[in-house]
Structures are given as C-alpha cells and as structure tokens.
Amino acid sequence: MTETIFVDESADIGLSPISKRLRPFVTFGFVYCEDPQNLRKRLRRILKKSHVKNKYPQHLAELKFYLPETELIQQGYTKERLRYYEGLLPNVRLRAIQAICKEATGIFAAIIDKSKVRDSWTSEQLGNFVFAQTLIVNIMNKITPSSPPAILYDKGRLSASRTQEFKKYMQNKDGYFQYLGLKRYRGILPPPIETTSALDPGIWAADIVAGAYYHKYYHKDWSYANALCSKAIGNGERVYW
C-alpha cells in the first residue's frame, strides 16, 4: 500500500478586508499514513453509524469538522435541525479524532494569521507557499521516508490551469531545497494529486485536523488539537507569520 499524505484546508483563504475580519485564520491539515486503507475503513464506518443513528446529516457523504450550513439549508434542513446536529457534532469529531490517532502515522497543521500576510501576495500564492513550505520543511524533512509518499488534496482549490502551475511550483520547490542542501528525504517529491473529498476518507481526516486547529486559534478551544497531540509530527503545528 502506498504511503500517503492527505491535505485539506479550513475556512476561507481570501485576503479581502472583510475576509480578514470574518475569517482571520486559515489552517491546513496534513495527515500522513503508512497504510491509509485502515484509516479510510474506520472513518467510513463512523460515518455510516452516525447516519444510521441519525447523529449526522444524511445528505453529507463525508465527515467534516464544521457542518456546511449553507449547503445543508439548500438541501432543505431547517435551522432547528442544524442546531440538533451541531449539538451532536463534538461526539462525532472526537470519534473521528480517535480513529486518526489509531490509524494515522502522523499529523501536522499549518496556521495562517491573515493579519500578518504581506499585501503583495494573492490568495493563490499564499496557499501554494504554505502548502509546499509546510510539506517539505515540517513534514517530509521530519518523517524522512525511504521514498516520497503520494500527496492527495481536495479538488476545487485551483482551476485546471492553475493546478498544473501548482504542480510545477511544487517540483521547483523540491529542487530548490535540494540545491540549498536543506532536503532531508530521498527521491523527488511527486506532484500532488487532486481528489474528490467525498470519495476519499483520507481527506476527511485532513479536514478534521485543519478544523481542530482552526478551532484552537479562532475559538480559543484547545481540546480537539490536544486530542491529536499523540500523533503530532514534531511540535504538530506551524504558525505563519
């Protein structure tokens, strides 16, 4: 089974004044698995049981740290029904975190403080930089795998043309770190692969990690991030800037 790193981001990476005010942080969740199949199976089982016991919205085909309220309202869910599911969400989150701690090899989170991002950067440049920088410096250089793992991230972050540019950016970043003598792992970093989150529970795990650390910084609630500490790669997180 191919070793895999799953990546997902929470919140809005937009850098407009209103976005900075309403969503002051963005977090990226990284989940490294030497054998991702067990994690996928366990998370699918949690989703199925949560649906059967009516503890999670039936229309959601994936586990998420935060419920997508707008999407669910469009599906016909009332505000009262959403409050019901939100009341049960902490238990679903903790069960997912327990599965991650049991089956994942390691986790890491990157946190962006939008108030400190330089004005010359676009949202795309920011996302690409944090994705690549964190992956190479804080994860690959720490886990030093014998061969680079597959890198899967949630589809939709970039357009088709921008996705190709992102792949080239990642390859150039890998080469740049090797040129500087800062690369601590063998082989060439493979181009990241887009996948549909609803189809791959590994992305659900990355969403849970991203959400746990967003919750820590935005809501000042450390409980979910602390529950993941046993699987932290290094100190488990990096704050930009």
N, C-alpha and C positions, 0 to 999 in steps of 0.2 A: 504494500500500500504506500502511495506517495505521501511523503511528509508535506504538510500544507500549512500556510499562514493565511487565515481569514481576516479581512479588514472591512470595517464599516465605520461610518461617522454618524454622530448625533447632531441634531439642531441644524441651523441654517448657517452656511459659511459666508453668507452675504456680508459686505462691508459698508453698506449704506448707513448713514447716521441712525435711521430708525431700526435697522437690523442690529446694530451695535448696542442700542439701548434695550431692545426687547430680548435679544439673544446674545448676551455679552461673551459667551463662551462657545467654542466648538470642540468636540472631543472625537478622537479617532480611537477605535478599539481594535486591538490586534490579538488574535488567538492562534497560537502555534500548536499543531498536533502532529505527533509522530505517526499516529494511526487515527485519522479523522472519522473512520466509519463508526467507531463506538460512540463518539460524541454525537454524530448525526442520529444514530438509532435512539439514544437516550432522550434527546431533545424532541424527536418526533413522538416518542411515547408520552412525554409530558404534555405536548400539545393535544394529542388525541384524548388523553384522560381529562384534560381541562375542558375540552369541548363536550365530552360525554357527561361530565358532572356540571356543565353549564357554569364553569368558573372563568371562561374566557370567550370573547365574541366568536360566534360560529363563522362569521364572514372573514375572519383573519386566518390566513393559511400559514402564518409564521408567528413565532414568538418574538415580541418586541418589548423593550423596557418601558416605553411610553406608548399608550394607545393612540393611534392616528384618528383623533376625534372627528376632523372634517370628513375624512373618508368614510367613517362609520355612520355619521349623520346622513351622508348621501345614500348610504345603504338602508336607511330607514330607522336607525337607532335613535331613541329619544334621549334627552339629557338625563332623565331619571335612570334609564337603563345603563347609560355610560357610567353614572355615578356608582351603580351597583357593581359593575365590572372593575372599576377603579378601586373599589374597596377590597376586592379580592386580589388585585394585582401584586401587592407585596409578597403574598404567598407564592404566586406563580414565579415572580422574579427570583425568590430565594431557592426554589426548586431548580430553576434553570442554572443558577449560580453553583449550586451543589453538583449538578451534572458537569458543568465546566471544570470545577475543581477536581472532580474524579477522573474525567476523561481527557482533558487537555494537558499538553506538556508544559505550556507557559502562557501567560497573558501580559499585555502591556497597554498603556493608554497614553495618548498624546493630547495635551490640553492647550488650546489656543485662547489667549486672552486678547479679544479683539481690540480692546482699548490701547494695546501696545503694538499693534501691527502698523508698519510704516505705510504712509499714504500712497506710495508709488506702486504698491502691489495690488494685483487684481485677486478676486476670489479664487480663480483657477490657479494662478501662480502660487498662492498661499497653500491651497490644498495639495498641489503636486509636491511642493517643497517639504511640507510637514510629513506627508506620506513617505516620501523617499528617504528623507533625513532620519526619521524615526526608525524606519525599517532597517536601514543599513547600520546606523550607529548604535541604536539601543536594543535591537533585536538580533540581526544577523551576526554582528560582532560579539554578541554575548553567548548565543547558542552555538556558534561555530559548527554548523552541520557539515558532515563529510561531503555532501552535495547539496546545492541550494534547493530548498523546498518550492513547491508550487505556491503562487500567490494569487488568491482569489478575492475579488472585491465586488461590492454590489453594483450592478449595472444601473446606469442612469446618471452617474455623477458627471459624465462628459459626453459630448456628441461623438459620432463615429470618427470624424476627422481629428477631433481633439484627443480621442482615445489613442490614436496612432502616434500623435505627438507626445503623449504621456509615456507611452512605451519607449520611445526614443530617449526621452528625458531620463527615465529610469536606467536605461543602459548606459547613457553618458555619465550619470551619477556614479554608477558602479565602477566605470572605468576611471573616473576622476579620483575616487577614493583609493583605487589600486595605484594610480600614478603617485598619489601623495604618501603611499605606504601606510595608509590607515585601515586598510581592509584586512580583516582577521579571519575570513572564511574562504573556503576553496571554491573554485568554479566561478562561472559568470551568472549573475543574478538573472533569472528568467523573466521575460516580460510578464507583467501582471495580466490576469485573465478576468474578464467581466463575467459575472454570473447573475442569474435572477435570484434575489434573496428568498422568494417564496419556495424555490426549488432546492435550496441548499441550507440545511440547518447550521452549517458552519458559520454562515453569515448572521444567523440569528444570535449565535454565541458572541460574535463581534459586536453586534448591536447591544447586547446585554452589557458587555464590558464598557462600551462607549457611554451607554446610558448611566451606568453605575458611577462613572467618574464625572459625568455632567451633573448628576445629582449631588455629588460631593461638592463641586465648586459653585454651582448655581443655588442649590437649596441648603448648602452647608450641612448635609447629611452624609456622614462618612460610613454608615453601616454597610451599604452594599459594596463599596470599594474595599472596605476592610474584610468583608467575607471572601474576597478574591485574592487576598494577600498571600495565601499559601502557594499560589501558582505564579506569583509575580516574577518576571524576568528582571533581574537587577532590583532596583527600588520600585519597579512596577509602573512608573509614570514619569512624564517629562512635560514641563510647562514651557510654552513659548509665549512671551519673552520675559 
